[in-house]
Amino acid sequence: MYDIIIIGGGGAGLSAALSAFQKDIKIGVLSQNYPTKSQTSMAQGGINAVLNTDQDSIELHIQDTLKASSNLASKEMVELMCKNAPNAIEWLNSIGVPFSRDEHGNIAQRKLGGASQKRACYAQDYTGLKILHTLHDQCLKENIEFLSDQFLLNFVVQKDQIKAIITLDIKSGEITQIDTKSVILATGGYGGIFYDYTTNDYISTGDGIVAALKNRAVIEDMEFIQFHPTALKKSKALISESARGAGGKLVNQKGERFVDELKPRDEVARAVFEQIQNSNEVFLDITHLGEKYIDENLPQERKLSILYENIDPVKDLIPITPAVHYTMGGVAVDSNMQTSIKGLFAIGEVACSKVHGANRLGGNSLLELVVFGKIAGKKALEFSKNTLHDNSISKSKELQNEQDRIEKIYNYKNEINFYRQREKLGELLYKKCGIIRKKENLQEALSTIKEMKRNLPLMGLGDKSKKYNQNLIEFLKFINSLEVSELIIKSALNRDKSVGAHFIIN
Ligand SMILES: Cc1cc2nc3c(=O)[nH]c(=O)nc-3n(C[C@H](O)[C@H](O)[C@H](O)COP(=O)(O)OP(=O)(O)OC[C@H]3O[C@@H](n4cnc5c(N)ncnc54)[C@H](O)[C@@H]3O)c2cc1C
């Protein structure tokens, strides 16, 4: 029996683990991949906090966040996040995150889109990687237990309270029940379901949301999906907003600028998309920043451009396109990060904590992970200390149901290749539920998704082995992607008016 199980080893999960840690408390961090491979490692641009009150103020950070959110964020939650931001940076700095420095030795800050001041603290353009690795080192130092290669299948909830989780052990193929007094869900977002049209890893298929949904937790704002204006044209690898923050210009093939590059992401992404719809090509121009600046501040952007587009941004224009980048919807939480299921907390991109509303401000996700991760750790600890050990659960019906479900999947026909369907789903979502939406397109997409769901028994596995069966994991993630897609489209159909990242025309 665990006191706290944290599902997800990204920035959110590891921040929560460190905050909940006490020598006499049994904590396990469980994840599909090894924690250092989590998507947090891909974050480039920075993490927001007001550090210099001469030019900036917490009130401005709050106002920028609310404005970017189209005023759909909760003022109370935004205040909670922004007021705790300076402490979060101080803490990260104290545990060894190697932030870049300015000429006075202070933590350097840069301006990202939608921000009125230079507010994003960064470690070159490897900010997420450095934060994640530092958190991981600290967890190792505290001997926090890692349960890697474990895939979340479901929760066991009795009388509205979490009792256990059901996981598939990827190494052995066994399906097991892990009893716990509380759970912190930190499985990341669902941008990966857009497959070829996203900056995200395919691991981000909203698995935590699906488990929460199976147990009737409240899920909110699924229609709000943020497109980043500057992904590389071919690979969709991200070119960070810090490139525009430093003065990068967006131009079409005629050399014309067509938008204020530092507007919030939803507006810039739509402007780029419209150019492409009008048969223009769009480029990011950072040549004027010079090689020294680029190598010092944007080394990853240069490497990615050379690797994936075969161009060097020191002298060439970078071909770009908008791509899905961040998902604002998720499992609804209150200011204690408590979901509608007792003992189940949610943090990071899997949660809908109402700090991003209809459009997230760049640099606020990493901040949310740390600030809300720390709150969730403390609250889960409190909850577990006040919860008695329950030895009545033994083997639950959910365990049996999941064992039966996986057994059935092994017997599916494998007549339709689901990998092809996964690509088709990404394309369908991009075209019918993308930057600009239409009701009839959404309805068409919904019926295609329902058909894909009906066809699942005709899909299935080529590899029938039990141990390390990645074919099975990918299929389970595809099933979850279909559930999440249905949720997104139903939520989009319920919102008639355009707001933020949800832009709908007749
Ligand atoms: C390219 C890129 C650049 C970005 N840059 C920035 C930036 O500069 N600033 C900023 O604020 N934000 C940025 N973001 C957003 C930010 O990085 C993410 O929102 C954030 O890192 C998500 O963290 P997380 O801890 O919630 O989830 P993740 O880091 O995605 O971790 C999820 C964890 O859950 C586990 N998991 C998933 N499914 C399962 C399952 N079924 N069973 C068990 N475990 C599972 C995974 O193994 C992983 O450990 C960027 C995002 C991308 C993609």
The ligand as an SDF file (V2000), in Angstrom:
LIG
                    3D

 53 58  0  0  0  0  0  0  0  0999 V2000
    8.4900   21.5130  -28.0040 C   0  0  0  0  0  0  0  0  0  0  0  0
    7.8520   22.1040  -26.7700 C   0  0  0  0  0  0  0  0  0  0  0  0
    8.3450   23.2690  -26.2000 C   0  0  0  0  0  0  0  0  0  0  0  0
    7.7550   23.8310  -25.0690 C   0  0  0  0  0  0  0  0  0  0  0  0
    8.2910   24.9760  -24.5100 N   0  0  0  0  0  0  0  0  0  0  0  0
    7.7380   25.4800  -23.3700 C   0  0  0  0  0  0  0  0  0  0  0  0
    8.3230   26.6240  -22.7310 C   0  0  0  0  0  0  0  0  0  0  0  0
    9.3390   27.1590  -23.1650 O   0  0  0  0  0  0  0  0  0  0  0  0
    7.7240   27.0990  -21.6150 N   0  0  0  0  0  0  0  0  0  0  0  0
    6.6000   26.5340  -21.0700 C   0  0  0  0  0  0  0  0  0  0  0  0
    6.1050   27.0270  -20.0570 O   0  0  0  0  0  0  0  0  0  0  0  0
    6.0480   25.4280  -21.6560 N   0  0  0  0  0  0  0  0  0  0  0  0
    6.5940   24.8850  -22.7740 C   0  0  0  0  0  0  0  0  0  0  0  0
    6.0370   23.7750  -23.3510 N   0  0  0  0  0  0  0  0  0  0  0  0
    4.9180   23.0960  -22.6660 C   0  0  0  0  0  0  0  0  0  0  0  0
    5.4320   22.2690  -21.4960 C   0  0  0  0  0  0  0  0  0  0  0  0
    6.6920   21.7170  -21.8130 O   0  0  0  0  0  0  0  0  0  0  0  0
    4.4740   21.1260  -21.1570 C   0  0  0  0  0  0  0  0  0  0  0  0
    3.1680   21.6140  -21.0310 O   0  0  0  0  0  0  0  0  0  0  0  0
    4.8780   20.5030  -19.8300 C   0  0  0  0  0  0  0  0  0  0  0  0
    6.2430   20.1510  -19.8510 O   0  0  0  0  0  0  0  0  0  0  0  0
    4.0330   19.2760  -19.4910 C   0  0  0  0  0  0  0  0  0  0  0  0
    4.5680   18.7160  -18.3260 O   0  0  0  0  0  0  0  0  0  0  0  0
    3.8180   17.5560  -17.5280 P   0  0  0  0  0  0  0  0  0  0  0  0
    4.6600   17.2330  -16.3600 O   0  0  0  0  0  0  0  0  0  0  0  0
    2.4010   17.9440  -17.3110 O   0  0  0  0  0  0  0  0  0  0  0  0
    3.8000   16.3430  -18.5620 O   0  0  0  0  0  0  0  0  0  0  0  0
    4.9690   15.6020  -19.3740 P   0  0  0  0  0  0  0  0  0  0  0  0
    6.2790   16.2470  -19.2540 O   0  0  0  0  0  0  0  0  0  0  0  0
    4.3850   15.4050  -20.7310 O   0  0  0  0  0  0  0  0  0  0  0  0
    5.0610   14.2030  -18.6240 O   0  0  0  0  0  0  0  0  0  0  0  0
    4.0280   13.2460  -18.6810 C   0  0  0  0  0  0  0  0  0  0  0  0
    4.4620   12.0000  -17.9600 C   0  0  0  0  0  0  0  0  0  0  0  0
    3.3730   11.0810  -17.9450 O   0  0  0  0  0  0  0  0  0  0  0  0
    3.7960    9.7960  -18.3520 C   0  0  0  0  0  0  0  0  0  0  0  0
    2.6710    9.1120  -18.9880 N   0  0  0  0  0  0  0  0  0  0  0  0
    1.9410    9.5040  -20.0630 C   0  0  0  0  0  0  0  0  0  0  0  0
    0.9750    8.5860  -20.3260 N   0  0  0  0  0  0  0  0  0  0  0  0
    1.0960    7.6100  -19.3860 C   0  0  0  0  0  0  0  0  0  0  0  0
    0.4170    6.3920  -19.1270 C   0  0  0  0  0  0  0  0  0  0  0  0
   -0.6140    5.9620  -19.8640 N   0  0  0  0  0  0  0  0  0  0  0  0
    0.8340    5.6300  -18.0780 N   0  0  0  0  0  0  0  0  0  0  0  0
    1.8770    6.0070  -17.3120 C   0  0  0  0  0  0  0  0  0  0  0  0
    2.5540    7.1520  -17.5040 N   0  0  0  0  0  0  0  0  0  0  0  0
    2.1720    7.9360  -18.5360 C   0  0  0  0  0  0  0  0  0  0  0  0
    4.9800   10.0490  -19.2840 C   0  0  0  0  0  0  0  0  0  0  0  0
    5.8380    8.9150  -19.3270 O   0  0  0  0  0  0  0  0  0  0  0  0
    5.6310   11.2550  -18.6100 C   0  0  0  0  0  0  0  0  0  0  0  0
    6.5090   10.8230  -17.5890 O   0  0  0  0  0  0  0  0  0  0  0  0
    6.6130   23.2080  -24.4930 C   0  0  0  0  0  0  0  0  0  0  0  0
    6.1000   22.0340  -25.0640 C   0  0  0  0  0  0  0  0  0  0  0  0
    6.7110   21.4770  -26.1930 C   0  0  0  0  0  0  0  0  0  0  0  0
    6.1370   20.2230  -26.7850 C   0  0  0  0  0  0  0  0  0  0  0  0
  1  2  1  0
  2  3  1  0
  2 52  2  0
  3  4  2  0
  4  5  1  0
  4 50  1  0
  5  6  2  0
  6  7  1  0
  6 13  1  0
  7  8  2  0
  7  9  1  0
  9 10  1  0
 10 11  2  0
 10 12  1  0
 12 13  2  0
 13 14  1  0
 14 15  1  0
 14 50  1  0
 15 16  1  0
 16 17  1  0
 16 18  1  0
 18 19  1  0
 18 20  1  0
 20 21  1  0
 20 22  1  0
 22 23  1  0
 23 24  1  0
 24 25  2  0
 24 26  1  0
 24 27  1  0
 27 28  1  0
 28 29  2  0
 28 30  1  0
 28 31  1  0
 31 32  1  0
 32 33  1  0
 33 34  1  0
 33 48  1  0
 34 35  1  0
 35 36  1  0
 35 46  1  0
 36 37  1  0
 36 45  1  0
 37 38  2  0
 38 39  1  0
 39 40  1  0
 39 45  2  0
 40 41  1  0
 40 42  2  0
 42 43  1  0
 43 44  2  0
 44 45  1  0
 46 47  1  0
 46 48  1  0
 48 49  1  0
 50 51  2  0
 51 52  1  0
 52 53  1  0
M  END
$$$$
